[in-house]
Amino acid sequence: MTTTVAVIGGGYGGTTVAKELDSFTDVVLVEPREDFVHHVAALRGLVDPEWTDRLFYPYTRLLERGRVLRDHAASVDQSGITLASGERLTPDYTVLATGSAYPFPAKIDFRDSATAKAKIRATREELAGAEKVLLLGAGPVGLELAGEIKAVWPEKAVTIVDPAEGILPGFPDDFRAEIRRQLDELGVELLLGTSLTESPVSEPGQAKTFTAALTSGGEVTADLWFQCFGGAPHTAYLDGDLAAARQANGQVAVTAELRLPGQERVFALGDITALPEGKLAKVAGDHAEVVVANIRALIEGGELRTHTPGAPMISLPLGPSGGATYTVETGILDAATTSEIKGSHMMVSRFEELFNVA
Ligand SMILES: Cc1cc2nc3c(=O)[nH]c(=O)nc-3n(C[C@H](O)[C@H](O)[C@H](O)COP(=O)(O)OP(=O)(O)OC[C@H]3O[C@@H](n4cnc5c(N)ncnc54)[C@H](O)[C@@H]3O)c2cc1C
């Protein structure tokens, strides 16, 4: 009898695991979305209409033998998965790959693609009419969004507000200085060490002019704002013996083999893991390779592989031709190289191949 595997979540890590296991196990991939959403390109998809459709890839041709179940895990315990539909799965192995939520437009909450695209298009219309844009949060999302807005509408005033004293903590000073230099060149205003005294009166992404006071004194006026902070792992479904692995911040403890502690057959990967490393699609992909190797080793015999968290790395485009990249191995890479790595094509070729739509 073939080994059965349930992969919960069809994002960057889950699709890689499902695809790789498809040839030698019976895979069920559980995913509530109609299509895979390439969130790495979501901010380009907001500002550039040509990119909106390119964020969505149908799951239909991902697996040859296995199946994709459009459902979501309501509860997962040691012995199986209860889906929202009521169906119960009891696979030999479970892979938790449910990722994290993030405020729109960085992540798109709608499960059906037509509604998601309509939301992106409507928000772009609002954004197009706004002269002054406020971004709350100077993390990678806020900075990348500022670059995307300036690339399409250089005349718009873009202000980023963040209570932290500096951008991108954990990265070398010369990398952070290079990003700041490019933001200055683009005319992006960075207000650090401060925050709004109260939330804006409008909904994020809704055009409505407002003035808000800053905790440092002074005020900021904008026609539209976006929230660029507040990622949260999807792990509320952990139940029974698995619930103990869930930490206060919602992340899941994992062993070096990427199993839940004390569990032989339940793996977790990607953004949900409580590992001290960047929450990146690249990292979720690295985790996926280890999980696949370990499921294979458990089935066929052999040594289990371990994952060691890597050093900080980032490829941060500021529009299609700007930005900078940092890895320990390469040091800082310039705007032209960052454009080659991500900014010019947003890494779509890998997904065209994975989802067989090229
Ligand atoms: C704007 C932006 C730009 C980024 N740029 C980069 C970049 O350039 N490079 C990079 O490496 N990373 C980048 N990232 C980070 C990257 O997107 C995440 O690290 C990555 O998505 C994590 O992959 P994952 O497989 O853990 O989860 P996800 O890709 O988040 O996938 C999780 C999936 O699980 C599903 N799910 C959730 N709950 C359930 C449930 N209960 N049952 C079933 N399914 C469920 C979700 O619908 C989703 O499809 C970026 C992120 C953003 C927001």
The ligand as an SDF file (V2000), in Angstrom:
LIG
                    3D

 53 58  0  0  0  0  0  0  0  0999 V2000
    4.8400   41.4860   -0.2370 C   0  0  0  0  0  0  0  0  0  0  0  0
    5.7100   40.3070    0.0940 C   0  0  0  0  0  0  0  0  0  0  0  0
    6.8940   40.1220   -0.5910 C   0  0  0  0  0  0  0  0  0  0  0  0
    7.7070   39.0360   -0.2930 C   0  0  0  0  0  0  0  0  0  0  0  0
    8.8670   38.8870   -0.9910 N   0  0  0  0  0  0  0  0  0  0  0  0
    9.6340   37.7940   -0.7620 C   0  0  0  0  0  0  0  0  0  0  0  0
   10.8230   37.5740   -1.5430 C   0  0  0  0  0  0  0  0  0  0  0  0
   11.2030   38.3630   -2.4120 O   0  0  0  0  0  0  0  0  0  0  0  0
   11.5300   36.4370   -1.3150 N   0  0  0  0  0  0  0  0  0  0  0  0
   11.1570   35.5310   -0.3770 C   0  0  0  0  0  0  0  0  0  0  0  0
   11.8330   34.5030   -0.2150 O   0  0  0  0  0  0  0  0  0  0  0  0
   10.0430   35.7130    0.3920 N   0  0  0  0  0  0  0  0  0  0  0  0
    9.2790   36.8270    0.2280 C   0  0  0  0  0  0  0  0  0  0  0  0
    8.1430   37.0150    0.9750 N   0  0  0  0  0  0  0  0  0  0  0  0
    7.8050   36.0830    2.0740 C   0  0  0  0  0  0  0  0  0  0  0  0
    7.0400   34.8710    1.5750 C   0  0  0  0  0  0  0  0  0  0  0  0
    5.8720   35.2460    0.8900 O   0  0  0  0  0  0  0  0  0  0  0  0
    6.6540   33.9700    2.7580 C   0  0  0  0  0  0  0  0  0  0  0  0
    7.7750   33.7170    3.5660 O   0  0  0  0  0  0  0  0  0  0  0  0
    6.0950   32.6570    2.2110 C   0  0  0  0  0  0  0  0  0  0  0  0
    4.8280   32.8980    1.6590 O   0  0  0  0  0  0  0  0  0  0  0  0
    5.9940   31.5690    3.2810 C   0  0  0  0  0  0  0  0  0  0  0  0
    5.6150   30.3840    2.6710 O   0  0  0  0  0  0  0  0  0  0  0  0
    4.7480   29.2750    3.4170 P   0  0  0  0  0  0  0  0  0  0  0  0
    4.7110   28.0990    2.4940 O   0  0  0  0  0  0  0  0  0  0  0  0
    5.2280   29.0930    4.8070 O   0  0  0  0  0  0  0  0  0  0  0  0
    3.2930   29.8960    3.5610 O   0  0  0  0  0  0  0  0  0  0  0  0
    2.3460   30.6580    2.5270 P   0  0  0  0  0  0  0  0  0  0  0  0
    3.0250   30.9020    1.2390 O   0  0  0  0  0  0  0  0  0  0  0  0
    1.7960   31.8040    3.3000 O   0  0  0  0  0  0  0  0  0  0  0  0
    1.1890   29.6040    2.2380 O   0  0  0  0  0  0  0  0  0  0  0  0
    0.3420   29.1400    3.2200 C   0  0  0  0  0  0  0  0  0  0  0  0
   -0.9080   28.5650    2.5700 C   0  0  0  0  0  0  0  0  0  0  0  0
   -1.6670   27.8880    3.5630 O   0  0  0  0  0  0  0  0  0  0  0  0
   -3.0400   28.1450    3.3620 C   0  0  0  0  0  0  0  0  0  0  0  0
   -3.7260   27.9470    4.6490 N   0  0  0  0  0  0  0  0  0  0  0  0
   -3.7580   28.7610    5.7320 C   0  0  0  0  0  0  0  0  0  0  0  0
   -4.4800   28.2120    6.7210 N   0  0  0  0  0  0  0  0  0  0  0  0
   -4.9150   27.0090    6.2690 C   0  0  0  0  0  0  0  0  0  0  0  0
   -5.6790   25.9560    6.8390 C   0  0  0  0  0  0  0  0  0  0  0  0
   -6.1640   26.0290    8.0800 N   0  0  0  0  0  0  0  0  0  0  0  0
   -5.9260   24.8500    6.0880 N   0  0  0  0  0  0  0  0  0  0  0  0
   -5.4290   24.7490    4.8280 C   0  0  0  0  0  0  0  0  0  0  0  0
   -4.6810   25.7210    4.2370 N   0  0  0  0  0  0  0  0  0  0  0  0
   -4.4170   26.8270    4.9610 C   0  0  0  0  0  0  0  0  0  0  0  0
   -3.0830   29.5770    2.8510 C   0  0  0  0  0  0  0  0  0  0  0  0
   -4.2670   29.8310    2.1080 O   0  0  0  0  0  0  0  0  0  0  0  0
   -1.8140   29.6270    1.9750 C   0  0  0  0  0  0  0  0  0  0  0  0
   -2.0940   29.3330    0.6270 O   0  0  0  0  0  0  0  0  0  0  0  0
    7.3170   38.1040    0.7090 C   0  0  0  0  0  0  0  0  0  0  0  0
    6.1100   38.2910    1.3850 C   0  0  0  0  0  0  0  0  0  0  0  0
    5.3120   39.3790    1.0850 C   0  0  0  0  0  0  0  0  0  0  0  0
    4.0090   39.5450    1.8330 C   0  0  0  0  0  0  0  0  0  0  0  0
  1  2  1  0
  2  3  1  0
  2 52  2  0
  3  4  2  0
  4  5  1  0
  4 50  1  0
  5  6  2  0
  6  7  1  0
  6 13  1  0
  7  8  2  0
  7  9  1  0
  9 10  1  0
 10 11  2  0
 10 12  1  0
 12 13  2  0
 13 14  1  0
 14 15  1  0
 14 50  1  0
 15 16  1  0
 16 17  1  0
 16 18  1  0
 18 19  1  0
 18 20  1  0
 20 21  1  0
 20 22  1  0
 22 23  1  0
 23 24  1  0
 24 25  2  0
 24 26  1  0
 24 27  1  0
 27 28  1  0
 28 29  2  0
 28 30  1  0
 28 31  1  0
 31 32  1  0
 32 33  1  0
 33 34  1  0
 33 48  1  0
 34 35  1  0
 35 36  1  0
 35 46  1  0
 36 37  1  0
 36 45  1  0
 37 38  2  0
 38 39  1  0
 39 40  1  0
 39 45  2  0
 40 41  1  0
 40 42  2  0
 42 43  1  0
 43 44  2  0
 44 45  1  0
 46 47  1  0
 46 48  1  0
 48 49  1  0
 50 51  2  0
 51 52  1  0
 52 53  1  0
M  END
$$$$
